[in-house]
């Protein structure tokens, strides 16, 4: 069995530290959405001294089921931990809630 585990690990995608995953539930229809975000492309650095956040994500997500528009604004610290969130039309959920059907 160790040989097959070795083969599986060869074809398993490598963990990419540039990627963040967020899980959202649409408030209109309840559809669960998995959102993939790239740190180097989707998240902006905040240079203003008046803001406590170091990074910000502004994203508009469209639900595949009901075409509801979800406006997402997340603020992060230097370790990419969410310190503030503002979501219109949806809510953040955990990975466990997303996986639970």
C-alpha positions in Angstrom: 0.0 0.0 0.0 2.9 2.4 0.6 3.6 2.3 -3.2 0.1 3.5 -4.0 0.3 6.2 -1.4 3.5 7.4 -3.0 1.8 7.5 -6.4 -1.2 9.4 -5.0 1.2 12.0 -3.5 2.9 12.5 -6.8 -0.4 13.6 -8.5 -1.8 15.4 -5.5 -1.8 19.2 -6.1 0.8 21.0 -4.0 -0.4 23.4 -1.3 -0.1 26.9 -2.5 0.4 29.6 0.2 -0.7 32.3 -2.3 -4.3 31.0 -2.2 -7.1 31.6 0.4 -10.5 29.9 0.4 -13.6 31.5 1.7 -17.1 30.0 2.0 -20.2 32.1 1.5 -23.9 31.4 1.8 -26.3 33.4 -0.3 -29.0 35.0 1.8 -31.6 34.9 -1.0 -31.6 31.2 -2.0 -29.2 29.6 0.6 -26.7 28.4 -2.1 -23.2 27.7 -0.7 -20.3 29.2 -2.7 -16.6 28.4 -2.4 -14.5 31.4 -3.2 -10.8 31.1 -4.2 -8.8 34.3 -3.7 -5.2 34.9 -4.7 -3.2 37.0 -2.2 -1.0 38.5 -5.0 -3.8 39.4 -7.3 -7.2 39.8 -5.5 -6.1 41.4 -2.2 -4.8 45.0 -2.1 -2.3 46.4 0.4 -3.6 49.3 2.5 -1.0 52.1 2.8 -3.1 54.5 4.9 -2.0 54.9 8.5 -5.6 55.6 9.7 -6.7 52.0 8.9 -6.0 49.1 11.3 -6.0 46.6 8.4 -3.0 45.8 6.3 -4.8 44.2 3.4 -8.3 44.5 1.9 -10.4 42.3 -0.4 -13.3 43.9 -2.4 -15.2 41.3 -4.4 -18.5 40.9 -6.1 -19.8 37.3 -6.1 -22.7 36.3 -8.3 -24.7 33.3 -7.1 -25.0 30.5 -9.7 -28.5 29.5 -8.6 -30.4 32.8 -8.3 -27.9 35.3 -9.7 -28.0 37.4 -6.5 -25.1 39.8 -6.2 -23.1 39.5 -3.0 -20.8 42.4 -2.2 -17.8 41.3 -0.1 -15.3 43.4 1.8 -12.8 41.7 4.1 -10.0 43.4 6.0 -6.9 41.4 7.0 -4.0 41.8 9.3 -0.4 41.0 8.2 -1.0 37.2 8.8 -4.2 37.3 6.6 -6.5 36.8 9.5 -9.9 38.5 9.0 -10.2 41.5 11.3 -13.3 43.1 9.8 -15.9 41.9 7.3 -18.8 43.6 5.5 -21.0 41.4 3.3 -24.2 42.5 1.6 -26.5 39.7 0.3 -24.7 36.8 2.0 -22.7 35.6 5.0 -19.4 33.9 5.6 -19.6 30.3 6.7 -17.1 27.7 7.9 -15.6 25.0 5.7 -17.6 22.4 7.8 -20.8 24.2 7.1 -19.9 24.3 3.4 -19.1 20.5 3.4 -22.3 19.7 5.3 -25.0 19.0 2.8 
